[in-house]
Amino acid sequence: MSAEVPIRADSREELVYLLSQASELEHGLMCEYLFAMFSLKRQAKEGPSADQLEAAGRWDRMISGVAAQEMLHLALVSNLLTAVGAVPHFERPNFPQQAKYYPPGVQLALVPFGERALRHFMYLERPEGFELADADGFRVVQAAAPITGDDAVVPVEEDYATVGHLYRGIEQGLERLVQRHGEQRVFVGPPDAQITGTFFRWNELIPVTDLASAKLAIETIVEQGEGARGDWRNAHFGRFHRILEEFLELKSKDPAFEPARPVVPAYVRPPADVADPVLISEPTTARVADLFNGTYEVLLQLLLRFFVHSDETAEELTMLADAAKNAMFGVLKPIGYLLTSLPVGPGDPGKVAGPTFDFYRTAYLLPHRHAAWVVLHERLTGLAEACATVAAETGHEALDTAEGNLRSLAGLLAPGI
């Protein structure tokens, strides 16, 4: 075990800055896990035996459950941000990000399922103080420390070794602010803007209105992810540990076993903040990748409208929440599974395309209620029509499924316009 340097969070500005980083990490982890899940082989013709396919299906379900909990954590952090007077934060840099936006030891990349991915996930989710090396290829890049003091009036980058370490610093910062100003001055966000488990069927999604509820929200995130305050065997760290043990056991019995497709994160149009991207040159693959990223974009718009709502009724909030959940599991999943079966192109023989979760410089936050619902309905309808066109030309059944679900989502929102 190693002691970790305390995080200084002595102002509201610093807390909002750290909570925004926490949001980005929860968001980024969710994308990493979904990428690995999409990369798993699903058919006997791809090589795995029946037992190996059964294991891959089990790993798929386990990773899907972890990804869903990352969405819960993002929701809890959104409540924490709202509680201290800020806005939920759904932005993040594009993948990969290695020692650029976060401390040197916190690096994010899209990696197909396998030993390297699982060891990387365990490293990111490890309990605070747990000695563990990151997977190969995630080199820690050291950078010069900027000059700063104890009286900074702007947010200052803090060094943290684990996600749990970051949340402990946030919790301690809240405690100090409450001691200094009192709960009423710290938790200034309107209670009716808080989101509860009623909408997402998560009992752990609680409103944050005071120090006790803030600490409970943080405890939920830490225990589910790293297990630092509970039994890590049941946390995300422990689940990935079990998957790794199962994988290595199957690999020892059959050294040729490869559970993942030869997936690489492949872009249609490389974002400016991504160096040396793999570009898709196969036209059909590019169209499917665009459908994936378009759905991911509207998913984020749905979530942000849900969290930053204005005069929506409880029924309309339920519509937004249901639309977001169905966009993730009814549209993103079938398109993601399809995409990882399609070739990148002649320049990358033998490689298939993995989703890149492109983050565009566009309007994810739709702030005006009527306009937001019109835009969301229009976007869902447009994506459904695009899915229908590509499905008719290619015969991919997954796109028929996605089209039907997108039309259902548009229909769900239509009464709110």
C-alpha positions as CSV (number, residue, x, y, z in Angstrom):
1,M,0.0,0.0,0.0
2,S,1.1,3.5,-0.6
3,A,0.1,6.9,0.8
4,E,-1.4,9.3,-1.7
5,V,-0.9,13.0,-1.6
6,P,-4.0,14.8,-0.3
7,I,-6.0,16.8,-2.9
8,R,-6.6,20.5,-2.1
9,A,-10.1,21.6,-2.8
10,D,-10.6,24.8,-0.7
11,S,-13.0,26.7,-2.9
12,R,-16.2,26.2,-4.9
13,E,-14.3,26.8,-8.1
14,E,-11.9,24.0,-7.4
15,L,-14.7,21.6,-6.4
16,V,-16.5,22.3,-9.6
17,Y,-13.3,21.8,-11.6
18,L,-12.6,18.4,-9.9
19,L,-16.3,17.3,-10.2
20,S,-16.1,18.1,-13.9
21,Q,-13.0,15.9,-14.2
22,A,-14.8,13.2,-12.3
23,S,-17.7,13.5,-14.8
24,E,-15.2,13.2,-17.7
25,L,-13.6,10.1,-16.2
26,E,-16.9,8.4,-15.6
27,H,-18.0,9.2,-19.1
28,G,-14.7,8.1,-20.6
29,L,-14.7,4.8,-18.6
30,M,-18.2,4.0,-19.8
31,C,-17.0,4.4,-23.5
32,E,-13.9,2.3,-22.8
33,Y,-16.0,-0.5,-21.4
34,L,-18.6,-0.4,-24.2
35,F,-15.8,-0.5,-26.8
36,A,-14.4,-3.7,-25.3
37,M,-17.8,-5.2,-25.0
38,F,-18.6,-4.5,-28.7
39,S,-15.3,-6.1,-29.7
40,L,-16.3,-9.6,-28.4
41,K,-16.9,-12.4,-30.9
42,R,-20.4,-13.6,-31.0
43,Q,-20.6,-16.5,-33.5
44,A,-19.0,-19.9,-33.8
45,K,-17.9,-19.1,-37.4
46,E,-15.5,-16.6,-35.8
47,G,-13.5,-19.4,-34.2
48,P,-14.6,-19.8,-30.5
49,S,-15.9,-23.1,-29.2
50,A,-19.4,-23.3,-27.6
51,D,-17.8,-23.0,-24.1
52,Q,-15.7,-20.0,-25.2
53,L,-18.8,-18.3,-26.7
54,E,-20.7,-18.9,-23.5
55,A,-17.9,-17.2,-21.5
56,A,-17.8,-14.3,-24.0
57,G,-21.6,-13.8,-23.5
58,R,-21.1,-13.8,-19.8
59,W,-18.3,-11.2,-20.0
60,D,-20.5,-9.1,-22.3
61,R,-23.2,-9.0,-19.7
62,M,-20.8,-8.3,-16.9
63,I,-19.2,-5.4,-18.8
64,S,-22.6,-4.1,-19.8
65,G,-23.6,-4.0,-16.1
66,V,-20.4,-2.1,-15.2
67,A,-21.0,0.4,-18.1
68,A,-24.6,1.0,-16.8
69,Q,-23.2,1.7,-13.3
70,E,-20.8,4.3,-14.9
71,M,-23.9,6.0,-16.2
72,L,-25.3,6.0,-12.7
73,H,-22.0,7.5,-11.4
74,L,-22.2,10.2,-14.1
75,A,-25.8,11.0,-12.9
76,L,-24.7,11.2,-9.2
77,V,-21.8,13.5,-10.1
78,S,-24.3,15.6,-12.1
79,N,-26.4,15.9,-8.9
80,L,-23.3,16.9,-7.0
81,L,-22.5,19.6,-9.6
82,T,-26.1,20.9,-9.5
83,A,-26.1,20.9,-5.7
84,V,-23.1,23.3,-5.5
85,G,-24.6,25.7,-8.1
86,A,-22.9,24.4,-11.3
87,V,-24.2,22.7,-14.4
88,P,-23.9,18.9,-15.2
89,H,-20.8,18.3,-17.3
90,F,-20.9,15.8,-20.2
91,E,-18.0,17.1,-22.3
92,R,-14.8,15.2,-22.6
93,P,-11.7,15.0,-24.9
94,N,-11.7,12.6,-27.8
95,F,-9.9,9.2,-27.5
96,P,-7.1,8.5,-26.9
97,Q,-5.9,10.8,-24.2
98,Q,-2.6,9.9,-22.6
99,A,-1.2,12.3,-20.0
100,K,-2.7,15.4,-21.5
101,Y,-6.0,16.4,-19.8
102,Y,-5.5,14.3,-16.6
103,P,-2.7,13.5,-14.2
104,P,0.1,11.5,-15.8
105,G,-1.1,8.1,-14.4
106,V,-4.6,8.5,-15.7
107,Q,-4.8,7.6,-19.4
108,L,-7.8,6.7,-21.5
109,A,-7.9,4.7,-24.7
110,L,-10.2,2.4,-26.6
111,V,-8.8,-1.2,-26.4
112,P,-10.5,-4.4,-27.6
113,F,-11.3,-7.1,-25.1
114,G,-8.3,-9.1,-23.9
115,E,-5.7,-9.2,-21.1
116,R,-4.3,-5.7,-21.9
117,A,-7.8,-4.2,-21.7
118,L,-8.7,-6.0,-18.5
119,R,-5.4,-5.0,-16.8
120,H,-6.0,-1.4,-17.9
121,F,-9.5,-1.4,-16.5
122,M,-8.3,-2.9,-13.2
123,Y,-5.6,-0.2,-13.0
124,L,-8.1,2.6,-13.5
125,E,-10.6,1.1,-11.0
126,R,-8.1,-0.1,-8.4
127,P,-8.8,0.7,-4.7
128,E,-7.0,3.7,-3.3
129,G,-3.5,2.8,-2.2
130,F,-3.5,-0.4,-4.2
131,E,-0.2,-1.1,-5.9
132,L,-0.8,-2.1,-9.5
133,A,0.9,-1.3,-12.8
134,D,-1.1,-0.2,-15.8
135,A,-1.2,-2.4,-18.9
136,D,1.5,-2.3,-21.5
137,G,1.4,0.7,-23.8
138,F,0.1,3.1,-21.2
139,R,3.4,4.9,-20.4
140,V,3.3,7.6,-17.7
141,V,4.5,10.8,-19.2
142,Q,6.1,13.2,-16.7
143,A,5.5,16.9,-17.0
144,A,6.9,19.9,-15.3
145,A,4.8,21.1,-12.4
146,P,3.4,24.6,-12.8
147,I,4.0,27.3,-10.2
148,T,1.0,27.7,-7.9
149,G,0.3,28.6,-4.3
150,D,-2.2,28.0,-1.6
151,D,-4.1,31.2,-2.4
152,A,-5.1,30.5,-6.1
153,V,-8.3,32.2,-7.2
154,V,-8.8,30.0,-10.2
155,P,-9.1,26.2,-10.5
156,V,-5.8,24.4,-10.2
157,E,-4.9,21.0,-11.6
158,E,-4.5,18.4,-8.9
159,D,-2.6,15.1,-9.0
160,Y,-4.6,12.0,-8.1
161,A,-3.6,8.4,-8.6
162,T,-7.0,6.7,-8.6
163,V,-10.6,7.6,-9.2
164,G,-11.2,6.9,-5.5
165,H,-8.4,9.3,-4.6
166,L,-10.1,12.0,-6.6
167,Y,-13.5,11.4,-4.9
168,R,-11.9,11.5,-1.4
169,G,-10.4,14.9,-2.3
170,I,-13.8,16.1,-3.4
171,E,-15.5,14.8,-0.2
172,Q,-12.9,16.5,2.0
173,G,-13.2,19.7,0.1
174,L,-17.0,19.7,0.7
175,E,-16.4,19.1,4.4
176,R,-14.0,22.1,4.6
177,L,-16.4,24.4,2.7
178,V,-19.3,23.4,5.0
179,Q,-17.1,24.1,8.1
180,R,-16.3,27.5,6.7
181,H,-19.6,28.6,5.2
182,G,-22.3,26.3,6.5
183,E,-24.4,23.8,4.5
184,Q,-27.0,26.4,3.4
185,R,-24.3,28.5,1.6
186,V,-22.5,25.5,0.0
187,F,-25.5,23.6,-1.3
188,V,-27.1,26.4,-3.2
189,G,-28.5,24.5,-6.1
190,P,-32.4,24.2,-6.3
191,P,-33.6,20.8,-4.8
192,D,-36.2,20.4,-7.6
193,A,-33.3,20.2,-10.2
194,Q,-32.0,17.1,-8.5
195,I,-32.6,13.8,-10.4
196,T,-33.7,10.7,-8.5
197,G,-33.9,7.0,-9.2
198,T,-37.6,7.3,-10.1
199,F,-36.6,8.1,-13.7
200,F,-33.8,5.6,-14.2
201,R,-34.9,2.9,-11.8
202,W,-31.7,3.3,-9.8
203,N,-32.3,3.2,-6.0
204,E,-28.8,4.6,-5.5
205,L,-29.6,7.8,-7.5
206,I,-30.3,10.1,-4.7
207,P,-30.9,13.9,-4.5
208,V,-27.9,15.8,-3.2
209,T,-29.1,18.6,-0.9
210,D,-26.6,18.6,2.0
211,L,-23.3,17.2,3.2
212,A,-24.8,13.9,4.3
213,S,-26.4,13.2,0.9
214,A,-23.3,14.4,-0.9
215,K,-21.1,11.9,1.1
216,L,-23.6,9.1,0.4
217,A,-23.5,9.8,-3.3
218,I,-19.6,9.7,-3.2
219,E,-19.6,6.6,-1.1
220,T,-21.9,4.8,-3.7
221,I,-19.5,5.8,-6.6
222,V,-16.4,4.7,-4.7
223,E,-17.8,1.4,-3.4
224,Q,-19.3,0.4,-6.7
225,G,-16.2,1.3,-8.7
226,E,-13.1,0.7,-6.6
227,G,-14.5,-0.9,-3.5
228,A,-12.2,1.2,-1.3
229,R,-14.8,1.3,1.5
230,G,-16.2,-2.1,1.0
231,D,-15.3,-5.5,-0.5
232,W,-13.5,-4.8,-3.7
233,R,-14.3,-8.3,-5.0
234,N,-17.9,-7.1,-5.7
235,A,-16.8,-3.7,-7.1
236,H,-15.8,-3.0,-10.7
237,F,-12.2,-3.8,-9.9
238,G,-13.2,-7.2,-8.6
239,R,-15.5,-8.0,-11.6
240,F,-12.7,-7.2,-14.0
241,H,-10.4,-9.3,-11.8
242,R,-12.8,-12.3,-12.1
243,I,-13.1,-11.8,-15.9
244,L,-9.3,-11.8,-16.3
245,E,-9.0,-15.0,-14.2
246,E,-11.6,-16.7,-16.4
247,F,-10.0,-15.5,-19.6
248,L,-6.5,-16.6,-18.6
249,E,-7.9,-20.0,-17.6
250,L,-9.5,-20.5,-21.0
251,K,-6.4,-19.2,-22.7
252,S,-4.2,-21.8,-20.8
253,K,-6.5,-24.6,-22.1
254,D,-6.5,-23.2,-25.6
255,P,-3.6,-20.8,-26.4
256,A,-5.1,-20.0,-29.8
257,F,-8.3,-18.7,-28.1
258,E,-8.9,-15.1,-29.1
259,P,-12.2,-13.7,-27.8
260,A,-12.1,-10.3,-29.5
261,R,-12.4,-9.4,-33.1
262,P,-9.4,-7.6,-34.6
263,V,-10.9,-4.2,-33.8
264,V,-9.2,-0.8,-34.0
265,P,-10.9,2.5,-33.2
266,A,-11.4,4.0,-36.6
267,Y,-12.5,7.4,-37.6
268,V,-14.5,8.7,-40.6
269,R,-13.2,12.2,-40.1
270,P,-10.5,12.6,-37.5
271,P,-11.1,15.2,-34.7
272,A,-8.4,17.9,-34.3
273,D,-7.4,16.6,-30.9
274,V,-6.6,13.0,-32.1
275,A,-3.1,12.2,-33.4
276,D,-2.4,9.6,-36.0
277,P,-6.0,8.3,-36.4
278,V,-6.9,5.1,-38.3
279,L,-9.3,6.2,-41.1
280,I,-12.1,4.2,-42.5
281,S,-11.9,3.7,-46.2
282,E,-14.7,1.2,-46.7
283,P,-17.9,3.3,-47.6
284,T,-20.4,1.1,-45.9
285,T,-18.4,0.9,-42.7
286,A,-18.1,4.7,-42.7
287,R,-21.9,5.1,-43.0
288,V,-22.4,2.7,-40.1
289,A,-19.8,4.5,-38.0
290,D,-21.6,7.8,-38.7
291,L,-24.9,6.3,-37.6
292,F,-23.2,5.2,-34.3
293,N,-21.7,8.6,-33.6
294,G,-24.9,10.4,-34.6
295,T,-26.9,8.3,-32.1
296,Y,-24.2,8.8,-29.4
297,E,-24.6,12.6,-30.0
298,V,-28.3,12.6,-29.7
299,L,-28.0,10.4,-26.6
300,L,-25.9,13.1,-24.9
301,Q,-28.4,15.7,-26.0
302,L,-31.2,13.7,-24.4
303,L,-29.3,13.3,-21.2
304,L,-28.3,16.9,-20.9
305,R,-31.8,18.1,-21.6
306,F,-33.0,15.7,-18.9
307,F,-30.4,16.9,-16.3
308,V,-30.8,20.6,-17.2
309,H,-34.5,20.7,-17.7
310,S,-36.7,23.7,-17.1
311,D,-40.5,23.4,-17.2
312,E,-40.8,19.7,-18.2
313,T,-43.4,17.8,-16.3
314,A,-42.6,14.6,-14.4
315,E,-44.2,12.6,-17.3
316,E,-42.0,14.5,-19.8
317,L,-38.8,13.8,-17.8
318,T,-39.7,10.2,-17.8
319,M,-40.0,10.3,-21.6
320,L,-36.5,11.9,-21.8
321,A,-35.0,9.3,-19.4
322,D,-36.7,6.4,-21.3
323,A,-35.5,7.8,-24.6
324,A,-31.9,8.1,-23.4
325,K,-31.9,4.5,-22.0
326,N,-33.5,3.1,-25.2
327,A,-31.0,5.0,-27.4
328,M,-28.1,3.5,-25.5
329,F,-29.3,-0.1,-25.3
330,G,-31.8,-0.3,-28.3
331,V,-29.8,1.6,-30.9
332,L,-26.1,2.1,-29.9
333,K,-25.7,-1.6,-29.0
334,P,-26.9,-3.2,-32.2
335,I,-25.0,-0.6,-34.3
336,G,-21.9,-1.1,-32.2
337,Y,-22.0,-4.9,-32.6
338,L,-22.5,-4.5,-36.3
339,L,-19.7,-2.0,-36.7
340,T,-17.1,-4.3,-35.1
341,S,-17.9,-6.9,-37.8
342,L,-17.2,-4.5,-40.7
343,P,-13.8,-3.9,-42.4
344,V,-11.8,-0.7,-41.9
345,G,-10.8,-0.8,-45.6
346,P,-8.1,-2.1,-48.0
347,G,-5.4,0.0,-46.2
348,D,-5.9,-2.0,-43.0
349,P,-6.3,-5.6,-44.1
350,G,-7.8,-8.0,-41.6
351,K,-8.9,-5.1,-39.3
352,V,-12.5,-4.2,-38.4
353,A,-13.8,-0.9,-37.2
354,G,-14.5,0.0,-33.6
355,P,-16.7,2.9,-32.5
356,T,-14.8,6.1,-31.6
357,F,-17.5,7.9,-29.6
358,D,-16.6,11.1,-31.5
359,F,-17.2,14.2,-29.5
360,Y,-18.0,17.1,-31.7
361,R,-17.8,20.9,-31.2
362,T,-21.5,21.3,-31.4
363,A,-24.6,22.1,-29.2
364,Y,-25.0,19.2,-26.8
365,L,-26.9,21.3,-24.3
366,L,-30.2,22.3,-25.8
367,P,-31.3,25.0,-23.2
368,H,-34.8,26.0,-24.5
369,R,-37.6,23.5,-23.8
370,H,-39.7,23.7,-27.0
371,A,-36.8,24.1,-29.3
372,A,-34.9,21.2,-27.6
373,W,-37.8,18.8,-28.1
374,V,-38.2,19.8,-31.7
375,V,-34.5,19.3,-32.4
376,L,-34.4,16.0,-30.6
377,H,-37.5,14.7,-32.5
378,E,-36.0,15.9,-35.8
379,R,-32.7,14.3,-35.0
380,L,-34.1,10.9,-34.1
381,T,-36.3,10.9,-37.2
382,G,-33.4,11.8,-39.4
383,L,-31.2,9.0,-37.9
384,A,-34.1,6.5,-38.4
385,E,-34.3,7.4,-42.1
386,A,-30.6,7.1,-42.5
387,C,-30.6,3.7,-40.9
388,A,-33.4,2.6,-43.3
389,T,-31.5,3.8,-46.3
390,V,-28.3,1.9,-45.3
391,A,-30.3,-1.2,-44.2
392,A,-32.0,-1.3,-47.6
393,E,-28.7,-1.1,-49.5
394,T,-26.8,-3.5,-47.3
395,G,-29.3,-5.9,-45.8
396,H,-27.9,-5.6,-42.3
397,E,-30.7,-6.6,-39.9
398,A,-29.1,-4.7,-37.0
399,L,-29.9,-1.5,-38.8
400,D,-33.5,-2.5,-39.2
401,T,-33.6,-3.0,-35.4
402,A,-32.0,0.4,-34.9
403,E,-34.4,2.1,-37.3
404,G,-37.4,0.7,-35.5
405,N,-36.1,1.8,-32.1
406,L,-35.2,5.3,-33.4
407,R,-38.7,5.7,-34.8
408,S,-40.2,4.5,-31.4
409,L,-38.0,7.1,-29.6
410,A,-39.2,9.9,-32.0
411,G,-42.8,8.8,-31.3
412,L,-42.1,8.9,-27.6
413,L,-41.1,12.5,-27.7
414,A,-43.7,13.7,-30.3
415,P,-46.4,14.4,-27.7
416,G,-44.0,16.8,-25.8
417,I,-43.7,19.1,-28.8
